[in-house]
Amino acid sequence: MFKKSFIEAARYLVEKGQSVSEIKEKLEDMVKHLCTIIFTPNLNHLKKGGRITPAVAMLGNMLKLVPVMELNSELGGKIDTLGKVRTTRKACKMLKFMKNLMNDRFQGSMNDAISFM
């Protein structure tokens, strides 16, 4: 999925008439700011992986807690918790909020390149 997004961004920038060096610079900037945001609808996978205890998983599942986590290069491949919400619906809203936040973060020329992602 990421490769396709970078290819589409490069194609879009070529169509805008940007030079090869400008396209390379913008794609490298996109890589630097790339992060993966994930959530699990229940805590069973985190329990099986040993990240949380069975008691915490049971209590969290009863309360319908959904952890929203981030994985990016700055963390050295480790997963960091961005937040905890109750219910999957709220987790989806948080993901939409994060997407909008990232789009706002890249105002200007980068916003054109990632607006269709």
KELO-45010 format. One line per field, with one value per residue (C-alpha): residue number from 0; z, x, y. Coordinates in Angstrom, 3 decimals, always signed. Example, Ala and Ser with C-alpha at 12.3 -4.5 7.8 and 13.67 -1.06 7.14 Angstrom:
n	0; 1
c3	+7.800; +7.140
c1	+12.300; +13.670
c2	-4.500; -1.060
//
This chain:
n	0; 1; 2; 3; 4; 5; 6; 7; 8; 9; 10; 11; 12; 13; 14; 15; 16; 17; 18; 19; 20; 21; 22; 23; 24; 25; 26; 27; 28; 29; 30; 31; 32; 33; 34; 35; 36; 37; 38; 39; 40; 41; 42; 43; 44; 45; 46; 47; 48; 49; 50; 51; 52; 53; 54; 55; 56; 57; 58; 59; 60; 61; 62; 63; 64; 65; 66; 67; 68; 69; 70; 71; 72; 73; 74; 75; 76; 77; 78; 79; 80; 81; 82; 83; 84; 85; 86; 87; 88; 89; 90; 91; 92; 93; 94; 95; 96; 97; 98; 99; 100; 101; 102; 103; 104; 105; 106; 107; 108; 109; 110; 111; 112; 113; 114; 115; 116
c3	+0.000; +0.863; -2.406; -4.337; -2.433; -3.157; -6.832; -7.024; -5.238; -7.640; -10.652; -9.327; -8.842; -12.362; -13.768; -11.863; -13.691; -10.753; -11.425; -10.514; -7.634; -6.217; -6.446; -4.768; -1.958; -1.361; -1.385; +1.090; +3.314; +3.126; +4.242; +7.220; +8.401; +7.671; +10.591; +10.999; +13.345; +14.381; +16.863; +18.034; +18.581; +21.615; +23.789; +23.058; +20.617; +23.097; +25.747; +23.449; +22.542; +26.209; +26.123; +28.787; +31.469; +31.132; +33.985; +32.276; +28.987; +30.631; +32.418; +29.310; +27.149; +29.696; +29.550; +25.750; +25.832; +22.461; +22.425; +19.526; +18.813; +16.602; +14.845; +13.097; +12.507; +15.362; +17.814; +16.472; +15.420; +18.833; +19.350; +21.373; +22.682; +21.307; +23.372; +24.746; +23.842; +24.639; +21.688; +18.161; +16.817; +18.900; +17.738; +14.113; +14.917; +16.453; +13.292; +11.152; +13.481; +13.180; +9.375; +9.358; +11.759; +9.440; +6.423; +8.322; +9.315; +5.657; +4.545; +1.333; -1.314; +0.634; +1.175; -2.592; -2.723; +0.106; -0.221; -2.224; +0.105
c1	+0.000; +2.782; +4.616; +1.465; +1.000; +4.561; +4.184; +0.939; +2.554; +5.515; +3.188; +1.166; +4.313; +5.545; +2.199; +2.609; +5.904; +8.295; +11.917; +13.413; +15.423; +12.338; +10.319; +13.117; +13.314; +9.551; +9.374; +12.267; +10.440; +7.333; +9.413; +10.795; +7.284; +5.807; +4.256; +1.865; -1.087; -2.919; -5.530; -6.870; -10.610; -9.859; -6.857; -6.506; -3.611; -1.694; -2.282; -1.082; +2.019; +2.864; +2.500; -0.225; -1.286; -4.423; -6.072; -5.480; -6.782; -9.952; -10.630; -9.837; -12.112; -14.930; -14.517; -14.219; -10.843; -9.158; -5.486; -4.392; -0.698; +2.041; +4.958; +7.569; +11.305; +11.843; +10.789; +13.306; +10.605; +8.903; +5.211; +4.165; +0.664; -0.889; -4.025; -6.708; -10.349; -13.496; -15.126; -13.922; -16.052; -14.117; -10.843; -11.919; -12.746; -9.297; -7.687; -9.625; -8.526; -4.890; -5.171; -6.552; -3.820; -1.151; -2.705; -2.670; +0.947; +1.993; +0.444; +1.820; +3.575; +3.507; -0.234; -0.716; +1.313; -0.485; -4.002; -5.202; -3.739
c2	+0.000; +2.448; +1.802; +2.563; +5.826; +6.917; +6.038; +8.003; +10.957; +10.885; +10.679; +13.610; +15.707; +14.828; +15.953; +19.227; +19.737; +19.317; +18.384; +15.006; +16.491; +18.228; +15.011; +13.054; +15.613; +15.558; +11.745; +11.545; +14.020; +11.824; +8.816; +10.755; +11.562; +8.157; +6.345; +3.457; +3.809; +0.653; -0.474; -3.809; -4.263; -6.439; -7.139; -10.870; -10.406; -8.275; -10.938; -13.745; -11.721; -11.230; -7.456; -7.477; -9.932; -12.093; -10.169; -6.822; -8.243; -9.549; -6.260; -4.194; -6.354; -5.980; -2.192; -2.323; -0.563; -0.191; +0.835; +3.046; +2.457; +3.895; +2.251; +4.403; +4.676; +7.142; +4.446; +1.959; -0.500; -0.506; +0.072; +3.115; +3.776; +6.956; +6.609; +4.371; +4.800; +2.916; +1.120; +0.501; +3.348; +5.869; +4.289; +4.832; +8.453; +8.847; +7.434; +9.920; +12.711; +11.601; +11.542; +15.085; +16.166; +14.756; +16.468; +19.785; +19.177; +19.113; +22.398; +23.820; +21.784; +18.514; +18.828; +18.609; +15.404; +13.587; +14.972; +11.983; +9.328
//
